[in-house]
Amino acid sequence: MLKKKKGNPEADTGGEQPYLSRDGQPWVIPHRRLKQRVRAVVLANREKVLITFGTAIRVMLFIVAYMYEYVGNFTINLNKVNMYRKGISLSSTADFKEPISYIKAPQIKRATNVAISELPSNLRDTEGNNSSVNYLAYTFFLTNGGTEDTEYYMSIAVDTFTGGAENAVWIALYCDDEDVVYYARANQTTGQAEEGTVAWVNDQLVMERHYEHFAVGETHRYSIVIFVNGEDPDCIPDIINGMARFSMDFDTISATGSRNSLLDLFK
C-alpha cells in the first residue's frame, strides 16, 4: 500500500485549503468557518465606514449651520457681466479708491425694535457702515467709470425670512438728496400698505427703480437703513426669534422682467 506523504495538503486536509501554524504545520479553517470570519470582517468594516460617514455628515451640518448663522444679513451686488465690465462699480467711499462689485454689511443680531423717531437724523451722512446694535445703516456709492452712458435697475430683494419678523421690518432708502422712502410689508390684517410706507412688490421683491440715463462720470449715493419698527401693528412678541435677510441688486435687466435673448448679456 502506498503511504500518504507527510505534509501532503490534499491527503491531510481532505481538500481544504491549508494554512501554516506557528510551528510550520498545516492547519485548516473549514469553508463555513472561513466564510463566517470573512463576513464578520466585512460587517466590522461596514460599521467603521458608517460611523466615519455619519461623523462627516455631522461636521458638514455644523459648518453649514455656522455659515448660515454668521453670513451677512444685507448684501449689495453689482452684475459683473452687464455692468462691472462696462466700468460701473461700487464703493463704500466717495473717492472710489477701492472700486468693487460686492458689499456685505455687518450682521445685526438680536436687534430690539425701535421707532422712527429714535433713529439718528444723520444716518445718511456717514460713508460706509453706520449701524447700531438695533438697526443696520450703510451708505455706499455707484459710479459710471466707463466710456458710454447707460441705464440700470436698482432693486431690493427678500433673500429669506422666518418667524414673522418680515412683517415688522422697515427699510428706509435714501437716494442722493431725495427724501427718504420707507418700504414695509403690507399690513397682515388689512392687506394695505402701512401708513407712510410703500408696500413690497411681493414676498420676494421689496422694490425696484429704473434709471433710464446714467451718464459717464456720474455718481449716485445710496443710504439704506433696516430696522424693526416698534410702532408697526405687526410688531408683536411672536416675532422675537424671527429673522429677515435682504440684498440690493444693480443690473441692466429688470428684476421683474425677463431677458429677451442671450444678446442682452452683451449689450
Backbone as JSON, one array per atom type, in Angstrom:
{
  "sequence": "MLKKKKGNPEADTGGEQPYLSRDGQPWVIPHRRLKQRVRAVVLANREKVLITFGTAIRVMLFIVAYMYEYVGNFTINLNKVNMYRKGISLSSTADFKEPISYIKAPQIKRATNVAISELPSNLRDTEGNNSSVNYLAYTFFLTNGGTEDTEYYMSIAVDTFTGGAENAVWIALYCDDEDVVYYARANQTTGQAEEGTVAWVNDQLVMERHYEHFAVGETHRYSIVIFVNGEDPDCIPDIINGMARFSMDFDTISATGSRNSLLDLFK",
  "N": [[0.84, -1.2, 0.0], [0.35, 2.21, -0.71], [1.85, 4.78, 1.11], [0.69, 7.71, 2.67], [2.12, 10.81, 1.92], [3.9, 12.73, 4.22], [2.7, 15.82, 5.28], [1.36, 16.34, 2.96], [-0.96, 18.36, 1.45], [-3.44, 17.71, 0.23], [-3.88, 15.13, 1.13], [-3.89, 15.39, 3.9], [-5.8, 17.28, 4.53], [-8.15, 16.84, 3.31], [-8.96, 18.18, 1.02], [-9.36, 20.79, 1.82], [-8.2, 24.19, 1.98], [-4.95, 24.64, 3.11], [-3.41, 26.23, 5.97], [-0.52, 27.53, 7.47], [0.62, 26.85, 10.69], [2.11, 28.31, 13.68], [4.23, 26.65, 14.24], [4.87, 25.72, 11.8], [3.37, 23.64, 10.84], [0.68, 22.46, 8.83], [-2.64, 23.75, 9.07], [-6.21, 23.83, 9.17], [-8.92, 25.94, 8.19], [-12.18, 25.36, 8.11], [-14.44, 25.71, 5.3], [-16.95, 26.86, 5.99], [-16.47, 28.09, 8.46], [-14.53, 29.87, 7.6], [-15.97, 31.54, 5.85], [-17.68, 32.69, 7.71], [-15.87, 34.14, 9.23], [-14.87, 35.97, 7.33], [-17.23, 37.31, 6.71], [-17.71, 38.56, 9.18], [-15.56, 40.29, 9.31], [-16.13, 41.96, 7.14], [-18.58, 43.1, 7.98], [-17.69, 44.47, 10.24], [-15.97, 46.34, 9.09], [-17.84, 47.7, 7.57], [-19.38, 48.92, 9.56], [-17.45, 50.66, 10.56], [-17.13, 52.33, 8.35], [-19.71, 53.44, 8.16], [-19.84, 54.8, 10.6], [-17.77, 56.64, 10.25], [-18.77, 58.03, 8.01], [-21.14, 59.06, 9.1], [-20.06, 60.77, 11.03], [-18.77, 62.58, 9.35], [-20.98, 63.72, 8.06], [-22.2, 65.03, 10.22], [-20.23, 66.92, 10.8], [-20.29, 68.41, 8.42], [-22.9, 69.44, 8.55], [-22.64, 71.03, 10.78], [-20.82, 72.95, 9.84], [-22.35, 74.12, 7.79], [-24.46, 75.16, 9.35], [-23.02, 77.0, 10.87], [-22.11, 78.78, 8.87], [-24.55, 79.68, 7.95], [-25.46, 81.05, 10.17], [-23.66, 83.15, 10.54], [-23.35, 84.58, 8.17], [-23.55, 87.67, 6.34], [-26.42, 89.81, 6.79], [-27.28, 91.59, 4.94], [-26.61, 92.38, 1.65], [-24.94, 93.98, -1.11], [-25.09, 93.97, -4.5], [-23.5, 94.03, -7.65], [-24.1, 93.47, -10.99], [-21.77, 91.6, -12.64], [-21.38, 90.92, -15.31], [-23.14, 92.5, -16.88], [-22.71, 95.1, -15.97], [-20.33, 95.69, -14.33], [-18.16, 95.05, -15.97], [-18.38, 97.03, -17.8], [-17.37, 99.24, -16.66], [-18.76, 100.27, -14.54], [-19.07, 100.63, -11.07], [-19.02, 99.83, -7.51], [-18.61, 101.4, -4.28], [-17.59, 101.94, -0.9], [-16.79, 104.38, -0.18], [-16.65, 107.82, -1.22], [-14.5, 108.5, -2.82], [-13.75, 106.35, -4.31], [-11.46, 104.69, -4.09], [-11.16, 102.01, -3.84], [-12.7, 100.38, -5.97], [-15.4, 98.14, -6.3], [-17.49, 95.2, -6.78], [-19.21, 94.09, -5.02], [-20.68, 94.25, -1.84], [-20.77, 93.53, 1.59], [-22.7, 94.05, 4.3], [-22.17, 94.44, 7.86], [-23.51, 91.98, 10.1], [-26.52, 92.26, 11.99], [-27.45, 91.24, 15.12], [-30.01, 89.93, 17.22], [-31.61, 92.27, 17.45], [-33.34, 94.99, 18.95], [-36.63, 96.31, 18.77], [-37.25, 99.54, 17.36], [-38.41, 102.95, 17.2], [-39.19, 105.18, 14.46], [-38.63, 107.78, 15.19], [-36.59, 107.42, 16.98], [-34.35, 106.88, 15.54], [-31.17, 108.07, 14.52], [-30.76, 111.31, 13.03], [-28.79, 111.77, 11.2], [-28.0, 109.59, 9.72], [-27.47, 109.16, 7.02], [-25.24, 110.61, 6.52], [-22.76, 109.54, 7.05], [-20.15, 107.76, 5.53], [-20.01, 104.39, 4.34], [-20.27, 101.8, 6.8], [-22.63, 102.43, 9.31], [-23.98, 101.36, 11.4], [-25.98, 100.3, 14.25], [-26.6, 98.55, 17.36], [-29.23, 97.94, 17.12], [-30.16, 98.48, 14.58], [-29.49, 98.41, 11.05], [-27.36, 100.36, 9.13], [-26.15, 101.74, 6.21], [-24.03, 103.39, 3.91], [-23.27, 103.91, 0.55], [-21.72, 104.07, -2.75], [-22.36, 104.43, -6.26], [-20.87, 104.42, -9.38], [-20.37, 105.55, -12.76], [-17.82, 104.68, -14.46], [-17.17, 104.08, -16.98], [-17.09, 104.16, -20.61], [-19.33, 104.94, -21.91], [-22.7, 106.21, -21.82], [-25.38, 104.77, -19.91], [-28.1, 102.68, -18.73], [-29.81, 101.58, -15.76], [-31.19, 99.18, -13.42], [-32.28, 99.29, -10.1], [-32.82, 97.3, -7.34], [-34.38, 95.87, -4.41], [-34.18, 92.87, -2.85], [-35.88, 90.16, -1.2], [-34.21, 87.9, 0.55], [-34.45, 85.81, 2.45], [-36.7, 84.88, 5.13], [-37.96, 84.4, 8.45], [-40.18, 83.35, 11.09], [-41.96, 85.51, 11.15], [-40.77, 87.99, 11.36], [-40.38, 89.54, 9.15], [-42.7, 90.97, 8.82], [-42.61, 93.22, 10.36], [-40.3, 94.52, 9.79], [-38.78, 97.39, 8.57], [-37.58, 99.27, 5.8], [-35.55, 101.94, 5.14], [-34.82, 104.08, 2.56], [-32.48, 106.12, 1.04], [-31.8, 108.13, -1.69], [-29.34, 109.83, -3.24], [-29.97, 113.23, -2.9], [-32.63, 113.03, -2.4], [-35.83, 112.8, -0.72], [-36.36, 110.58, 2.05], [-37.58, 107.25, 1.57], [-39.83, 104.93, 2.85], [-40.07, 101.44, 3.06], [-42.19, 98.71, 3.55], [-43.68, 95.59, 4.5], [-47.03, 94.82, 3.54], [-49.83, 95.45, 5.71], [-50.75, 92.75, 7.75], [-53.32, 92.22, 8.47], [-55.16, 93.99, 7.22], [-54.19, 94.08, 4.65], [-53.32, 96.3, 3.39], [-50.98, 98.93, 2.58], [-48.68, 99.96, 5.11], [-49.09, 102.94, 7.03], [-47.47, 105.73, 5.69], [-45.64, 104.31, 4.22], [-44.3, 102.45, 1.4], [-45.63, 99.62, 0.01], [-44.27, 96.26, -0.17], [-43.38, 94.83, -3.34], [-43.84, 92.1, -3.8], [-43.59, 88.93, -2.01], [-40.97, 88.3, -2.52], [-39.71, 90.49, -3.56], [-38.88, 93.72, -2.62], [-38.74, 96.35, -3.7], [-38.3, 98.19, -6.81], [-36.41, 100.22, -9.0], [-35.99, 102.21, -11.89], [-33.38, 103.63, -13.65], [-33.09, 105.59, -16.3], [-31.1, 106.99, -17.59], [-27.75, 107.02, -17.12], [-25.07, 108.73, -16.87], [-21.68, 108.96, -18.2], [-19.16, 109.26, -15.8], [-20.92, 110.02, -13.84], [-22.19, 109.82, -10.5], [-24.0, 108.04, -8.08], [-25.4, 108.29, -4.88], [-26.2, 106.19, -2.2], [-28.09, 105.44, 0.69], [-29.03, 103.17, 3.15], [-31.27, 101.96, 5.56], [-32.13, 99.5, 7.84], [-34.51, 98.22, 9.99], [-36.39, 97.04, 12.86], [-39.54, 98.06, 13.25], [-40.97, 99.34, 16.03], [-43.44, 100.55, 16.18], [-45.01, 99.48, 14.31], [-48.01, 97.75, 13.58], [-47.79, 95.0, 13.29], [-45.66, 94.29, 14.81], [-45.15, 92.21, 17.11], [-44.94, 90.08, 20.08], [-44.59, 87.46, 19.12], [-42.75, 87.47, 17.06], [-40.21, 87.58, 17.99], [-38.06, 85.71, 17.8], [-37.61, 85.68, 15.12], [-36.19, 86.3, 11.8], [-34.81, 88.25, 9.11], [-33.54, 88.63, 5.84], [-31.96, 90.6, 3.41], [-31.13, 91.79, 0.08], [-29.49, 94.08, -2.12], [-29.64, 94.92, -5.45], [-27.99, 95.68, -8.51], [-28.49, 96.1, -11.9], [-28.68, 95.8, -15.51], [-30.94, 94.74, -16.32], [-34.34, 94.24, -15.66], [-35.6, 93.22, -12.48], [-38.13, 92.25, -12.36], [-38.75, 91.67, -14.91], [-37.84, 89.89, -17.92], [-35.16, 88.39, -19.76], [-34.86, 89.12, -23.18], [-33.32, 87.8, -25.0], [-30.2, 85.95, -25.35], [-28.48, 87.82, -26.25], [-28.84, 90.06, -24.75], [-27.04, 89.95, -22.72], [-24.75, 90.98, -23.76], [-25.0, 93.59, -24.5]],
  "CA": [[0.0, 0.0, 0.0], [1.08, 3.47, -0.75], [1.68, 5.6, 2.31], [0.49, 9.14, 2.43], [3.3, 11.6, 2.2], [3.71, 13.64, 5.35], [2.61, 17.22, 4.87], [0.62, 16.49, 1.7], [-2.19, 19.1, 1.79], [-4.64, 17.03, -0.2], [-4.1, 13.95, 1.96], [-4.11, 15.72, 5.31], [-6.87, 18.24, 4.76], [-9.4, 16.45, 2.68], [-9.36, 19.15, 0.01], [-9.45, 22.13, 2.38], [-7.01, 24.99, 1.77], [-4.18, 24.61, 4.35], [-2.72, 27.41, 6.47], [0.58, 27.09, 8.32], [0.59, 27.32, 12.07], [3.35, 28.92, 14.1], [5.33, 25.67, 14.19], [5.1, 25.29, 10.44], [2.46, 22.56, 10.46], [-0.55, 22.96, 8.2], [-3.91, 23.6, 9.77], [-7.3, 24.11, 8.24], [-10.15, 26.61, 8.6], [-13.25, 24.86, 7.23], [-15.06, 26.75, 4.46], [-18.03, 27.54, 6.7], [-15.88, 29.0, 9.44], [-13.83, 30.9, 6.86], [-16.99, 32.46, 5.38], [-18.16, 33.42, 8.86], [-14.85, 35.13, 9.61], [-14.87, 37.0, 6.28], [-18.43, 38.11, 6.89], [-17.53, 39.37, 10.37], [-14.63, 41.36, 8.97], [-16.86, 42.88, 6.27], [-19.53, 43.85, 8.79], [-16.95, 45.39, 11.09], [-15.51, 47.45, 8.25], [-19.01, 48.47, 7.19], [-19.73, 49.76, 10.69], [-16.48, 51.74, 10.62], [-17.44, 53.26, 7.27], [-20.93, 54.16, 8.52], [-19.51, 55.73, 11.68], [-16.99, 57.72, 9.63], [-19.68, 58.8, 7.16], [-22.03, 59.81, 9.97], [-19.28, 61.86, 11.61], [-18.56, 63.57, 8.3], [-22.24, 64.43, 7.85], [-22.39, 65.94, 11.34], [-19.29, 68.03, 10.62], [-20.8, 69.23, 7.33], [-24.07, 70.17, 9.03], [-22.15, 72.07, 11.69], [-20.25, 74.01, 9.01], [-23.47, 74.81, 7.14], [-25.15, 75.94, 10.37], [-22.15, 78.11, 11.23], [-22.15, 79.73, 7.77], [-25.89, 80.28, 7.9], [-25.63, 81.93, 11.31], [-22.78, 84.3, 10.55], [-23.3, 85.3, 6.91], [-24.14, 89.0, 6.47], [-27.86, 89.81, 6.51], [-27.58, 92.53, 3.86], [-25.54, 92.45, 0.67], [-25.15, 94.87, -2.25], [-24.5, 93.23, -5.61], [-23.46, 94.65, -8.96], [-23.96, 92.43, -12.0], [-20.43, 91.71, -13.22], [-21.42, 90.79, -16.77], [-23.86, 93.59, -17.52], [-22.36, 96.44, -15.5], [-18.96, 95.88, -13.85], [-17.22, 95.0, -17.1], [-18.55, 98.27, -18.56], [-16.76, 100.32, -15.9], [-19.63, 100.71, -13.44], [-18.57, 99.98, -9.87], [-19.5, 100.22, -6.19], [-17.58, 101.75, -3.31], [-18.09, 102.4, 0.39], [-16.32, 105.76, -0.02], [-16.91, 108.64, -2.4], [-13.3, 108.65, -3.65], [-13.62, 105.14, -5.13], [-10.1, 104.17, -4.08], [-11.26, 100.55, -3.99], [-13.95, 100.02, -6.67], [-15.75, 96.73, -6.13], [-18.79, 94.82, -7.34], [-19.97, 93.39, -3.99], [-20.51, 94.77, -0.48], [-21.53, 92.8, 2.62], [-22.8, 94.85, 5.53], [-22.08, 93.63, 9.08], [-24.78, 91.42, 10.55], [-27.11, 92.75, 13.23], [-28.07, 90.11, 15.82], [-30.85, 90.18, 18.39], [-31.96, 93.68, 17.49], [-34.56, 95.4, 19.65], [-37.41, 97.21, 17.93], [-37.1, 100.97, 17.6], [-39.34, 103.81, 16.47], [-38.51, 106.05, 13.51], [-38.16, 108.96, 15.92], [-35.39, 107.07, 17.74], [-33.21, 106.75, 14.63], [-30.41, 109.32, 14.35], [-31.14, 112.06, 11.83], [-27.64, 111.92, 10.32], [-27.55, 108.27, 9.28], [-27.03, 109.2, 5.64], [-24.08, 111.49, 6.4], [-21.52, 108.78, 7.26], [-19.86, 106.8, 4.48], [-19.8, 103.03, 4.78], [-21.12, 101.25, 7.85], [-23.01, 103.34, 10.39], [-25.0, 100.57, 12.09], [-26.03, 100.22, 15.7], [-26.99, 97.21, 17.79], [-30.65, 97.74, 16.85], [-30.51, 98.75, 13.19], [-28.4, 98.39, 10.08], [-27.29, 101.58, 8.33], [-24.98, 101.66, 5.34], [-24.0, 104.34, 2.8], [-22.32, 103.5, -0.49], [-21.78, 104.87, -3.97], [-22.34, 103.74, -7.55], [-20.37, 105.38, -10.37], [-20.17, 105.1, -14.14], [-16.46, 104.99, -14.87], [-16.97, 103.51, -18.31], [-16.9, 105.06, -21.75], [-20.61, 105.24, -22.54], [-23.86, 106.33, -20.95], [-26.14, 103.52, -19.84], [-29.24, 102.68, -17.83], [-29.73, 100.45, -14.83], [-32.28, 98.92, -12.48], [-31.89, 99.07, -8.72], [-33.9, 96.59, -6.65], [-34.11, 95.26, -3.1], [-34.81, 91.55, -2.84], [-36.02, 89.45, 0.07], [-33.49, 86.64, 0.4], [-35.1, 84.82, 3.31], [-37.26, 85.4, 6.37], [-38.57, 83.38, 9.3], [-40.76, 83.77, 12.36], [-42.82, 86.67, 11.09], [-40.03, 89.24, 11.53], [-40.52, 90.33, 7.93], [-43.91, 91.79, 8.88], [-42.36, 94.45, 11.11], [-39.04, 95.12, 9.35], [-38.92, 98.53, 7.66], [-36.37, 99.66, 5.1], [-35.51, 103.36, 4.77], [-33.91, 104.22, 1.43], [-32.13, 107.48, 0.63], [-31.11, 108.18, -2.98], [-28.78, 111.16, -3.42], [-30.56, 114.23, -2.0], [-34.08, 112.86, -2.38], [-36.41, 112.46, 0.58], [-36.35, 109.16, 2.38], [-38.77, 106.44, 1.28], [-39.9, 103.75, 3.72], [-40.7, 100.27, 2.47], [-42.59, 97.72, 4.56], [-44.67, 94.62, 4.03], [-48.4, 95.26, 3.78], [-50.44, 95.03, 6.97], [-51.2, 91.37, 7.63], [-54.75, 92.16, 8.74], [-55.92, 94.73, 6.22], [-53.62, 93.88, 3.32], [-52.97, 97.61, 2.87], [-49.66, 99.43, 2.95], [-48.64, 100.65, 6.39], [-49.1, 104.38, 6.85], [-46.17, 106.34, 5.47], [-44.72, 103.39, 3.56], [-44.63, 101.83, 0.13], [-45.69, 98.17, 0.27], [-43.44, 95.4, -1.01], [-43.96, 94.38, -4.61], [-44.32, 90.76, -3.45], [-42.81, 88.36, -0.92], [-39.57, 88.14, -2.92], [-39.16, 91.76, -4.03], [-39.33, 94.88, -1.85], [-38.96, 97.47, -4.61], [-37.4, 98.3, -7.96], [-36.39, 101.55, -9.61], [-35.3, 102.22, -13.18], [-32.69, 104.86, -14.03], [-33.0, 105.5, -17.76], [-29.87, 107.6, -18.1], [-26.65, 107.06, -16.15], [-24.02, 109.29, -17.73], [-20.28, 108.7, -17.88], [-18.67, 110.14, -14.75], [-21.97, 110.31, -12.86], [-22.16, 109.0, -9.29], [-25.21, 108.05, -7.25], [-25.15, 107.96, -3.48], [-27.32, 105.47, -1.57], [-28.04, 105.1, 2.12], [-30.12, 102.25, 3.47], [-31.42, 101.66, 6.99], [-33.05, 98.39, 8.06], [-34.8, 98.15, 11.42], [-37.69, 96.52, 13.27], [-40.3, 99.22, 13.71], [-41.82, 99.02, 17.18], [-44.76, 101.16, 16.02], [-45.76, 98.71, 13.31], [-49.02, 96.89, 14.23], [-47.38, 93.6, 13.22], [-44.53, 94.06, 15.71], [-45.74, 91.52, 18.25], [-43.97, 89.18, 20.74], [-44.38, 86.21, 18.39], [-41.68, 87.57, 16.06], [-38.94, 87.81, 18.7], [-36.99, 84.83, 17.31], [-37.59, 85.69, 13.66], [-35.09, 86.97, 11.13], [-35.05, 88.61, 7.71], [-32.29, 88.93, 5.13], [-32.23, 91.3, 2.17], [-30.0, 92.14, -0.77], [-29.74, 95.18, -3.05], [-29.03, 94.49, -6.7], [-27.9, 96.62, -9.62], [-28.39, 95.35, -13.15], [-29.29, 96.46, -16.67], [-32.15, 93.96, -16.6], [-35.31, 94.38, -14.59], [-35.82, 92.05, -11.63], [-39.49, 91.76, -12.6], [-38.87, 91.32, -16.32], [-37.09, 88.72, -18.38], [-34.29, 88.65, -20.89], [-35.43, 88.79, -24.48], [-32.43, 86.84, -25.66], [-28.86, 85.91, -24.78], [-27.77, 89.01, -26.7], [-28.96, 91.07, -23.7], [-25.85, 89.89, -21.87], [-23.6, 91.62, -24.41], [-25.33, 94.94, -24.93]],
  "C": [[0.87, 1.24, 0.0], [0.79, 4.27, 0.51], [1.53, 7.07, 1.92], [1.75, 9.9, 2.8], [2.97, 12.61, 3.3], [3.7, 15.09, 4.84], [1.9, 17.42, 3.57], [-0.71, 17.18, 2.0], [-3.44, 18.35, 1.42], [-4.96, 15.85, 0.7], [-4.5, 14.33, 3.36], [-5.34, 16.58, 5.55], [-8.17, 17.88, 4.12], [-9.89, 17.49, 1.69], [-9.48, 20.57, 0.53], [-8.14, 22.88, 2.12], [-6.23, 25.06, 3.07], [-3.62, 25.98, 4.7], [-1.65, 26.9, 7.42], [0.44, 27.68, 9.7], [1.96, 27.88, 12.42], [4.53, 27.95, 14.02], [5.54, 25.12, 12.79], [4.21, 24.16, 9.97], [1.19, 23.13, 9.84], [-1.76, 22.77, 9.12], [-4.98, 24.17, 8.88], [-8.41, 24.91, 8.93], [-11.23, 26.11, 7.66], [-13.9, 26.02, 6.49], [-16.12, 27.53, 5.21], [-17.49, 28.53, 7.71], [-15.17, 30.15, 8.74], [-14.81, 31.96, 6.36], [-17.51, 33.33, 6.53], [-17.17, 34.51, 9.28], [-14.79, 36.28, 8.6], [-16.06, 37.92, 6.44], [-18.3, 39.04, 8.1], [-16.62, 40.55, 10.09], [-15.33, 42.41, 8.11], [-17.83, 43.74, 7.06], [-18.83, 44.87, 9.68], [-16.47, 46.6, 10.3], [-16.66, 48.34, 7.82], [-19.43, 49.4, 8.31], [-18.77, 50.93, 10.82], [-16.77, 52.8, 9.56], [-18.66, 54.1, 7.61], [-20.66, 55.19, 9.61], [-18.75, 56.93, 11.12], [-17.87, 58.62, 8.8], [-20.62, 59.65, 8.01], [-21.31, 60.98, 10.62], [-19.07, 62.97, 10.6], [-19.81, 64.38, 8.06], [-22.47, 65.44, 8.97], [-21.48, 67.15, 11.23], [-19.78, 68.97, 9.54], [-21.99, 70.06, 7.78], [-23.67, 71.29, 9.97], [-21.58, 73.24, 10.9], [-21.35, 74.81, 8.34], [-24.2, 75.69, 8.14], [-24.33, 77.18, 10.75], [-22.19, 79.18, 10.15], [-23.49, 80.44, 7.72], [-26.06, 81.31, 9.01], [-24.83, 83.22, 11.14], [-22.66, 85.02, 9.21], [-24.02, 86.64, 7.06], [-25.61, 88.99, 6.09], [-28.26, 90.88, 5.51], [-26.37, 92.62, 2.93], [-25.94, 93.38, -0.47], [-24.39, 94.26, -3.42], [-24.61, 94.01, -6.91], [-23.22, 93.55, -9.99], [-22.63, 92.6, -12.74], [-20.45, 91.69, -14.74], [-22.01, 92.04, -17.42], [-23.36, 94.98, -17.14], [-20.87, 96.6, -15.17], [-17.95, 95.88, -14.99], [-17.31, 96.24, -17.98], [-17.97, 99.48, -17.81], [-17.62, 100.87, -14.79], [-19.22, 99.94, -12.18], [-19.2, 100.56, -8.61], [-18.32, 100.64, -5.33], [-18.25, 102.21, -2.02], [-17.65, 103.83, 0.68], [-16.49, 106.51, -1.33], [-15.7, 108.77, -3.32], [-13.04, 107.44, -4.54], [-12.16, 104.65, -5.22], [-10.08, 102.65, -4.26], [-12.59, 100.21, -4.65], [-14.19, 98.52, -6.61], [-17.11, 96.46, -6.77], [-19.69, 94.17, -6.29], [-19.65, 93.99, -2.63], [-21.36, 93.93, 0.47], [-21.52, 93.63, 3.89], [-22.71, 93.94, 6.74], [-23.46, 93.17, 9.53], [-25.22, 92.03, 11.87], [-27.84, 91.59, 13.89], [-28.89, 90.6, 17.0], [-31.2, 91.67, 18.55], [-33.27, 93.9, 18.24], [-35.31, 96.39, 18.76], [-37.21, 98.66, 18.35], [-38.16, 101.73, 16.82], [-38.54, 104.69, 15.51], [-37.91, 107.25, 14.22], [-36.89, 108.69, 16.72], [-34.16, 106.89, 16.86], [-32.49, 108.08, 14.5], [-30.76, 110.01, 13.03], [-30.0, 112.15, 10.82], [-27.13, 110.58, 9.78], [-27.0, 108.27, 7.86], [-25.74, 109.99, 5.45], [-22.75, 110.73, 6.51], [-21.33, 107.76, 6.15], [-19.62, 105.41, 5.07], [-20.76, 102.62, 5.88], [-21.38, 102.26, 8.95], [-24.09, 102.68, 11.24], [-24.9, 100.69, 13.6], [-26.44, 98.81, 16.08], [-28.43, 96.9, 17.4], [-31.07, 98.07, 15.43], [-29.26, 98.66, 12.31], [-28.47, 99.67, 9.25], [-26.01, 101.54, 7.5], [-25.12, 102.65, 4.18], [-22.93, 103.9, 1.8], [-22.58, 104.29, -1.76], [-21.71, 103.96, -5.2], [-21.9, 104.76, -8.6], [-20.23, 104.73, -11.74], [-18.78, 105.57, -14.58], [-16.13, 104.43, -16.24], [-16.81, 104.57, -19.38], [-18.21, 105.41, -22.45], [-21.72, 105.36, -21.5], [-24.65, 105.03, -20.98], [-27.39, 103.73, -18.98], [-29.04, 101.55, -16.83], [-30.99, 100.38, -13.98], [-31.68, 98.69, -11.1], [-33.06, 98.41, -8.0], [-33.43, 96.07, -5.31], [-34.9, 93.97, -3.04], [-34.88, 90.99, -1.42], [-35.35, 88.09, -0.09], [-34.13, 85.51, 1.22], [-35.7, 85.51, 4.53], [-37.92, 84.26, 7.14], [-39.24, 84.06, 10.49], [-41.62, 85.01, 12.34], [-42.11, 88.01, 11.24], [-40.19, 90.14, 10.33], [-41.72, 91.28, 7.98], [-43.69, 93.12, 9.59], [-41.04, 95.12, 10.73], [-39.33, 96.22, 8.33], [-37.56, 98.81, 7.03], [-36.48, 101.13, 4.69], [-34.44, 103.51, 3.69], [-33.73, 105.7, 1.06], [-31.35, 107.4, -0.68], [-30.66, 109.62, -3.23], [-29.42, 112.13, -2.42], [-32.08, 114.12, -1.91], [-34.55, 112.55, -0.95], [-36.4, 110.95, 0.8], [-37.67, 108.5, 1.99], [-38.72, 105.21, 2.17], [-40.65, 102.63, 3.0], [-41.0, 99.26, 3.57], [-43.6, 96.77, 3.94], [-46.07, 95.11, 4.38], [-48.92, 94.72, 5.11], [-51.06, 93.65, 6.82], [-52.69, 91.19, 7.93], [-55.57, 92.8, 7.63], [-55.45, 94.48, 4.79], [-53.21, 95.19, 2.66], [-51.56, 98.0, 3.33], [-49.73, 100.14, 4.29], [-48.54, 102.16, 6.13], [-47.68, 104.93, 6.71], [-45.17, 105.45, 4.75], [-45.21, 103.04, 2.16], [-44.57, 100.33, 0.36], [-44.74, 97.42, -0.65], [-44.16, 95.06, -2.3], [-44.58, 93.0, -4.43], [-43.42, 90.21, -2.36], [-41.34, 88.16, -1.26], [-38.91, 89.46, -3.3], [-39.75, 92.92, -3.24], [-39.68, 96.03, -2.79], [-38.01, 97.36, -5.79], [-37.53, 99.69, -8.56], [-35.54, 101.52, -10.86], [-34.68, 103.6, -13.43], [-32.42, 104.77, -15.54], [-31.71, 106.08, -18.32], [-28.84, 107.74, -16.98], [-25.41, 107.45, -16.94], [-22.62, 108.89, -17.26], [-19.81, 109.73, -16.86], [-19.69, 110.46, -13.68], [-21.87, 109.33, -11.69], [-23.46, 109.15, -8.52], [-24.84, 107.59, -5.85], [-26.4, 107.32, -2.88], [-27.05, 105.28, -0.08], [-29.25, 104.23, 2.41], [-30.09, 101.96, 4.96], [-32.48, 100.57, 7.13], [-33.27, 98.24, 9.57], [-36.17, 97.52, 11.65], [-38.45, 97.68, 13.9], [-41.25, 98.83, 14.83], [-43.21, 99.59, 17.09], [-45.58, 100.47, 14.95], [-46.75, 97.79, 14.02], [-48.63, 95.41, 14.24], [-46.14, 93.3, 14.05], [-45.08, 93.52, 17.02], [-44.72, 90.55, 18.85], [-43.66, 87.91, 19.95], [-43.21, 86.28, 17.42], [-40.3, 87.72, 16.69], [-37.81, 86.97, 18.13], [-36.92, 84.77, 15.78], [-36.37, 86.39, 13.1], [-35.49, 87.28, 9.7], [-33.72, 89.01, 7.09], [-32.62, 89.5, 3.76], [-30.95, 91.48, 1.35], [-30.43, 93.25, -1.73], [-28.97, 94.88, -4.32], [-29.08, 95.58, -7.76], [-27.66, 95.83, -10.9], [-28.98, 96.19, -14.28], [-30.58, 95.77, -17.06], [-33.08, 94.05, -15.41], [-35.45, 93.09, -13.79], [-37.2, 91.45, -11.85], [-39.7, 91.35, -14.04], [-38.1, 90.06, -16.66], [-36.23, 89.12, -19.56], [-34.98, 88.26, -22.18], [-34.6, 87.76, -25.21], [-31.08, 86.87, -24.97], [-28.06, 87.14, -25.19], [-27.85, 90.12, -25.67], [-27.72, 91.11, -22.81], [-24.71, 90.69, -22.45], [-23.92, 93.0, -24.95], [-24.39, 95.94, -24.31]]
}
